[in-house]
Amino acid sequence: MRRIALVTAAGLVPTLGLVSPAQAADPAPTNVKVAWSSAAHTHVRVTWDEAVAAPNRIYPQYPSGVGGETTTTAAAPNQVDLPVAAFRNEPSVRIAVYAGPVGTGPAGLSVPFDTLTPGEPVIDQMIAKGDNTYTMTWRSGPPKPDPNAGDPLDLTNGPHHFQLYASRATVTIWDVVVPWTTATTATFLTTDKPPIHLGLYDRNEWTANSAGKSLALDYERFGPVTIPASTTYGQPTVITGVIERLSRFCDPGPCWEMRTGEAPRPVVLQARNTTGAPWYVVGSVQSQADGRFRFAPVARGTREYRIAVPDQLTSDSFGLGVIGPASTTLTRPRVLASFADPTVKLGQPARARISVSPAVNVRTTLQRWDGTAWRDLKWVYLSSGWGDYTFAATQRGSYAYRFLVPSFTYGGLPLAWQVSPTFVLTAS
């Protein structure tokens, strides 16, 4: 393009594109520094130098653009305090300071720093106290990688403040149950019983943002549970059942509880020897994905059983446990009886024999069916679980016999009375 020169009356020829002295660009401020304005860490102090006093414009500068503007007059000190709430959550921020009106010069820049939130907090313990009361213990999570390590605003293990919310059960409303605190444990009360959700928040010196941790507070209930009314000594006592987990689900407004599946969870079988005695643990299993569980302890005596599902804290949920009702399972001894020879001649000896497990010393009774009732014939004493009685067959025909074993205690546990299977003697 051809340049055109204009000749003034004084004979001077100015060149187009040059800025007149009145419009010269203001030099960039120098030595732009950032620091905390106080130990409270509520404001970032920005200072700078400039050769000539001028009004200034100050901006946080992010990779995604600039933040809000702060201005000073030419007569004001070269210093501003920016509240931390004014900063966005970004991995890199620089403060840009301009001198003079908009568009008249470059910016002086601070060193980069970050305004990142803490890492996700970690919940270490939850204890259910009853009546919608809980105690939670937590800590700040692992810090995020520092993209500007050693910047002037870095704080060693910066000040962490925590707040805890609890949701309502049937609507998307949240209540503050633990206000902002530096403590890492608290006992709190929720408005509703589970299933609800908890929200734990951790903020550091950049208080405009916080890191959050959500925790589903669910509960368990029992589906069908089968505990046998009686069993035989030395045999498995098969106990089966189902646990069901109830969780909270929401639409934009209403919320409701619904059964959900869960990862295998400990289920404990407890027992006690007598009503009022302390409960003790018989065994523990892991439930299946559909909540089913099975126990098969060997029967050693009569006792009460119940199923307990302990509270369980995982990374994203706290499942309230449940304890089922007590149910008594009678244990009866295993009794075998027979004749050494079930067929004899009239007048010949017949030997009735009996074995009992556990191997106890106890008095049993040999009985015979007379056609209408069982009649006692003879006391037979057992030694280490074995005994016999020999008598002469005095009547022709076939007759049914059995042994009655009374209740006894073995190994500290009671066993209920038992009768042997019927056995027959035929005399000819």
VOGU-3710 file (C-alpha; in Angstrom, 3 decimals, decimal comma):
1> mrrialvtaa> 0,000/0,000/0,000  1,321/3,452/-0,863  1,804/5,856/2,045  0,471/9,395/1,647  2,281/12,306/3,282  0,475/15,476/4,228  2,399/18,770/4,399  1,367/21,132/7,173  1,611/24,844/7,153  4,843/24,615/9,111
11> glvptlglvs> 6,241/22,241/6,591  6,268/19,250/8,923  5,312/15,810/7,626  3,907/13,523/10,450  3,807/9,731/9,854  0,481/7,919/10,249  0,363/5,169/12,935  2,552/6,885/15,555  1,080/7,608/19,007  1,263/11,171/20,109
21> paqaadpapt> 3,033/11,889/23,427  -0,325/12,523/25,136  -1,419/8,991/24,216  1,810/7,122/24,990  1,338/3,672/26,539  1,711/3,554/30,312  4,645/1,371/31,301  3,814/-1,926/32,951  4,053/-1,934/36,744  7,001/-3,914/38,006
31> nvkvawssaa> 7,805/-6,126/40,975  4,216/-7,401/41,285  4,118/-9,542/44,420  1,471/-11,586/46,246  1,411/-12,484/49,931  -1,076/-13,149/52,688  -2,279/-9,949/54,270  -2,417/-11,566/57,734  -2,150/-14,859/59,575  -5,909/-15,239/59,173
41> hthvrvtwde> -5,397/-15,955/55,454  -8,582/-14,149/54,491  -7,057/-11,748/51,909  -4,275/-11,839/49,346  -2,166/-8,691/49,408  -0,953/-7,500/46,012  1,860/-4,912/45,815  3,746/-3,429/42,871  6,113/-0,669/41,829  5,690/1,979/39,130
51> avaapnriyp> 7,890/4,820/37,942  5,056/7,369/37,834  1,982/7,360/40,053  -1,052/6,272/38,021  -4,462/4,734/38,585  -4,283/0,955/38,479  -6,439/-1,937/37,416  -5,889/-5,336/39,050  -7,225/-8,682/37,753  -6,787/-12,354/38,702
61> qypsgvgget> -5,661/-13,978/35,480  -6,680/-17,640/34,923  -5,952/-20,002/32,030  -9,632/-19,676/31,143  -9,746/-15,863/31,322  -9,606/-12,960/33,740  -11,506/-12,508/36,975  -13,145/-9,453/38,471  -11,546/-6,026/38,311  -10,204/-4,027/41,272
71> tttaaapnqv> -9,155/-0,400/40,746  -7,066/2,168/42,603  -6,469/5,887/42,156  -3,175/7,457/41,314  -2,942/8,820/44,859  -3,556/5,424/46,511  -0,713/3,181/47,677  0,488/0,522/45,281  -1,317/-2,147/47,253  -4,700/-3,938/47,352
81> dlpvaafrne> -6,061/-6,758/49,503  -8,206/-9,211/47,526  -10,602/-11,446/49,491  -10,006/-15,153/48,994  -13,699/-15,576/48,172  -13,065/-13,622/44,974  -10,810/-16,345/43,525  -11,917/-19,245/41,383  -10,740/-22,795/41,962  -7,875/-23,014/39,448
91> psvriavyag> -4,501/-24,757/39,232  -2,756/-21,574/38,099  -3,494/-17,915/38,832  -1,440/-14,776/38,225  -2,250/-11,246/39,283  -2,132/-8,747/36,419  -1,623/-5,072/37,340  -2,171/-2,372/34,700  -1,301/1,321/34,915  -3,452/4,034/33,411
101> pvgtgpagls> -6,693/3,817/31,418  -7,850/0,643/29,713  -5,805/-0,334/26,689  -2,890/2,014/27,214  -0,194/-0,423/28,271  0,944/-3,933/29,169  0,429/-5,611/32,540  2,864/-6,410/35,267  2,409/-10,038/36,341  2,950/-11,847/39,590
111> vpfdtltpge> 4,400/-15,322/39,834  1,783/-18,049/39,314  0,030/-19,640/42,292  -2,868/-22,068/42,691  -6,226/-21,790/44,417  -7,077/-25,481/44,528  -9,452/-27,007/47,052  -8,239/-29,766/49,400  -8,388/-33,412/48,457  -11,595/-35,306/49,183
121> pvidqmiakg> -11,978/-35,761/52,960  -11,788/-39,257/54,439  -14,305/-40,647/56,945  -12,492/-42,970/59,337  -15,245/-43,991/61,730  -19,016/-43,856/62,203  -20,743/-44,933/65,392  -24,515/-45,141/65,713  -25,601/-43,894/69,131  -29,333/-44,510/68,691
131> dntytmtwrs> -32,228/-42,057/68,308  -30,796/-40,658/65,036  -27,569/-39,727/66,831  -24,141/-40,532/65,381  -20,490/-39,846/66,038  -18,252/-39,359/63,008  -14,466/-39,110/62,874  -12,778/-37,822/59,733  -9,622/-36,237/58,350  -8,503/-34,230/55,392
141> gppkpdpnag> -7,698/-36,325/52,371  -4,439/-36,561/50,448  -3,572/-33,130/49,003  -3,805/-32,570/45,285  -0,543/-32,262/43,325  0,811/-28,722/43,632  1,397/-27,279/40,130  3,203/-24,254/41,594  5,189/-25,723/44,437  6,760/-23,115/46,669
151> dpldltngph> 4,626/-20,184/45,507  4,309/-17,281/47,996  0,809/-18,335/49,050  1,521/-21,994/49,752  0,639/-23,064/53,277  1,947/-26,184/54,964  -1,081/-28,317/55,705  -3,243/-25,267/55,217  -6,101/-24,517/57,624  -8,843/-27,110/57,107
161> hfqlyasrat> -12,421/-26,324/58,081  -15,127/-28,950/57,945  -18,907/-28,849/57,704  -21,420/-31,680/57,759  -24,879/-31,823/56,181  -27,614/-34,448/56,591  -30,400/-34,904/54,084  -34,056/-35,404/54,842  -35,437/-38,855/54,144  -38,363/-37,995/51,858
171> vtiwdvvvpw> -37,413/-34,703/50,194  -34,296/-33,119/48,691  -33,626/-30,834/51,653  -30,339/-30,785/53,592  -29,729/-29,617/57,154  -26,427/-28,378/58,583  -25,726/-30,726/61,480  -22,109/-29,694/62,151  -21,237/-26,030/61,370  -17,807/-25,083/60,033
181> ttattatflt> -15,200/-26,343/62,481  -11,527/-27,289/62,632  -12,408/-30,357/64,733  -12,160/-33,807/63,149  -14,819/-35,566/65,200  -18,371/-34,642/66,128  -21,548/-36,127/67,540  -24,650/-34,961/65,688  -28,384/-35,534/65,429  -30,233/-35,997/62,142
191> tdkppihlgl> -33,811/-34,912/61,607  -34,869/-38,169/59,955  -33,952/-41,780/60,433  -32,175/-43,658/57,601  -32,025/-44,060/54,744  -30,570/-40,582/54,290  -27,354/-39,089/52,927  -24,536/-37,224/54,650  -22,259/-34,640/53,034  -18,876/-33,798/54,573
201> ydrnewtans> -17,098/-30,707/53,209  -13,504/-29,571/53,661  -12,312/-26,111/52,741  -8,839/-24,667/53,075  -7,633/-21,094/52,828  -9,490/-20,669/49,502  -12,874/-20,583/51,207  -14,938/-19,927/48,089  -14,634/-23,609/47,218  -14,629/-26,855/49,183
211> agkslaldye> -14,035/-30,553/48,622  -16,968/-32,822/49,381  -17,537/-36,415/50,422  -20,980/-38,023/50,153  -21,959/-40,913/52,412  -25,154/-42,941/52,052  -26,604/-43,787/55,459  -28,593/-46,985/54,856  -30,112/-49,644/57,078  -30,630/-53,387/57,025
221> rfgpvtipas> -33,688/-55,500/57,751  -34,254/-59,231/57,745  -36,150/-61,100/55,108  -37,090/-64,729/55,871  -34,893/-66,320/58,574  -35,116/-70,003/59,523  -33,788/-71,246/62,867  -34,790/-74,872/63,579  -36,810/-75,607/66,694  -34,777/-78,738/67,438
231> ttygqptvit> -31,717/-80,588/66,277  -29,679/-83,676/67,141  -26,391/-83,686/69,018  -23,392/-83,771/66,713  -25,428/-82,852/63,644  -25,381/-79,494/61,804  -27,879/-76,891/62,964  -28,741/-75,339/59,610  -29,728/-71,684/59,970  -30,537/-69,676/56,853
241> gvierlsrfc> -31,854/-66,229/56,068  -31,756/-63,087/53,973  -30,764/-59,530/54,808  -32,132/-56,614/52,815  -30,473/-53,215/52,411  -32,673/-50,103/52,185  -31,241/-47,013/50,441  -32,513/-43,523/49,583  -33,397/-42,537/46,019  -34,647/-39,157/44,817
251> dpgpcwemrt> -36,331/-37,346/41,979  -35,768/-33,564/41,789  -38,148/-33,154/44,738  -39,389/-36,278/46,531  -37,227/-39,099/47,899  -38,075/-42,658/48,919  -36,440/-45,803/50,254  -35,889/-48,868/48,119  -34,230/-52,233/48,533  -30,821/-52,473/46,885
261> geaprpvvlq> -28,155/-55,113/46,506  -24,826/-54,826/48,257  -21,381/-56,329/48,402  -20,926/-59,318/50,751  -21,312/-58,170/54,333  -20,459/-59,856/57,664  -23,350/-61,675/59,302  -22,796/-63,005/62,819  -24,485/-65,921/64,573  -24,747/-65,368/68,335
271> arnttgapwy> -25,885/-67,769/71,031  -26,464/-67,978/74,769  -26,978/-71,002/76,966  -29,871/-69,673/79,032  -32,218/-66,697/78,860  -30,516/-63,752/80,520  -27,017/-65,137/79,981  -24,562/-63,095/77,909  -24,493/-63,585/74,153  -21,378/-65,009/72,541
281> vvgsvqsqad> -20,298/-65,431/68,925  -20,720/-68,841/67,352  -19,521/-67,897/63,878  -19,473/-65,292/61,133  -20,102/-65,560/57,403  -20,267/-63,178/54,468  -23,658/-62,613/52,917  -24,067/-63,200/49,211  -24,873/-60,439/46,711  -28,596/-61,147/47,093
291> grfrfapvar> -28,326/-60,973/50,893  -28,601/-64,703/51,556  -26,571/-66,307/54,352  -26,227/-69,769/55,904  -24,821/-71,171/59,139  -24,395/-74,827/60,060  -22,854/-75,043/63,541  -22,584/-78,518/65,036  -25,203/-79,006/67,743  -23,659/-79,382/71,203
301> gtreyriavp> -26,648/-78,566/73,361  -29,822/-76,535/73,676  -29,276/-72,792/73,346  -30,834/-69,594/72,070  -29,676/-68,202/68,735  -29,974/-64,807/67,072  -28,539/-63,205/63,947  -26,625/-59,925/64,162  -25,568/-57,758/61,226  -22,960/-55,268/62,501
311> dqltsdsfgl> -22,810/-51,662/61,323  -20,453/-51,349/58,362  -18,572/-48,332/57,041  -17,311/-48,416/53,450  -15,831/-45,682/51,292  -19,242/-44,439/50,161  -21,807/-45,776/52,640  -22,562/-46,520/56,263  -24,923/-49,424/56,651  -26,751/-49,613/59,964
321> gvigpasttl> -26,887/-53,168/61,187  -29,743/-55,113/62,724  -30,173/-57,763/65,409  -32,843/-60,405/64,985  -35,082/-61,893/67,689  -33,892/-64,766/69,863  -35,050/-68,276/69,018  -34,438/-71,449/71,060  -33,191/-74,590/69,362  -33,576/-77,737/71,465
331> trprvlasfa> -30,774/-80,234/71,115  -31,579/-83,877/71,744  -29,032/-86,658/72,115  -28,469/-89,111/69,295  -29,886/-92,440/70,471  -29,519/-95,850/68,803  -31,087/-99,057/70,161  -31,623/-102,628/68,993  -31,695/-106,258/70,057  -28,474/-108,184/69,618
341> dptvklgqpa> -30,683/-110,833/68,023  -34,176/-109,641/67,127  -35,486/-113,213/66,728  -35,339/-115,702/69,630  -37,066/-118,869/70,852  -39,467/-118,698/73,751  -37,508/-118,723/77,018  -34,227/-117,719/75,393  -32,428/-114,561/76,571  -32,938/-111,367/74,578
351> rarisvspav> -30,335/-108,621/74,899  -31,548/-105,003/74,391  -28,720/-102,547/73,867  -28,464/-98,765/73,631  -25,857/-96,152/72,675  -26,139/-92,426/73,275  -24,130/-89,532/71,908  -22,719/-87,602/73,701  -21,168/-90,395/75,718  -22,699/-89,753/79,139
361> nvrttlqrwd> -23,394/-91,720/82,305  -27,146/-91,542/82,714  -30,082/-93,752/83,747  -32,420/-94,653/80,895  -35,672/-96,564/80,836  -36,478/-99,573/78,655  -40,138/-99,452/77,592  -42,511/-101,885/75,802  -45,661/-101,110/73,817  -48,600/-103,036/75,255
371> gtawrdlkwv> -51,005/-102,175/72,508  -52,323/-99,011/74,104  -49,370/-97,304/75,814  -45,658/-97,522/76,503  -44,927/-99,346/79,736  -41,736/-99,014/81,773  -39,849/-102,316/82,122  -36,380/-101,605/83,481  -33,935/-98,880/84,350  -30,794/-99,283/82,278
381> ylssgwgdyt> -27,704/-97,390/83,380  -25,305/-96,120/80,728  -21,562/-95,963/81,140  -19,816/-93,613/78,702  -22,864/-93,701/76,488  -23,326/-97,488/76,358  -25,737/-99,837/78,136  -27,701/-103,069/77,759  -30,244/-105,283/79,476  -30,862/-108,993/79,013
391> faatqrgsya> -34,147/-110,702/79,799  -35,929/-113,972/78,881  -38,600/-113,968/76,197  -41,748/-115,204/77,965  -44,391/-114,572/75,270  -44,657/-115,631/71,694  -45,168/-112,931/69,086  -43,604/-109,645/68,079  -43,338/-106,766/70,533  -42,062/-103,218/70,132
401> yrflvpsfty> -39,524/-101,706/72,535  -37,751/-98,404/72,959  -35,459/-96,560/75,359  -36,374/-93,265/77,024  -33,379/-91,006/77,706  -34,075/-88,201/80,213  -32,821/-84,632/79,952  -29,250/-84,069/81,064  -26,457/-81,517/80,878  -23,240/-82,102/78,995
411> gglplawqvs> -20,357/-79,680/78,648  -22,403/-77,005/80,378  -25,241/-77,194/77,841  -28,618/-78,861/78,400  -29,905/-81,612/76,150  -33,626/-82,378/75,974  -35,107/-85,820/76,592  -35,154/-88,247/73,708  -36,535/-91,651/72,830  -34,800/-94,170/70,655
421> ptfvltas> -36,268/-95,443/67,409  -38,611/-98,374/68,023  -37,020/-101,845/67,757  -38,895/-105,187/67,665  -38,317/-108,564/69,319  -39,972/-111,644/67,817  -40,252/-114,782/69,983  -41,433/-118,139/68,606
//
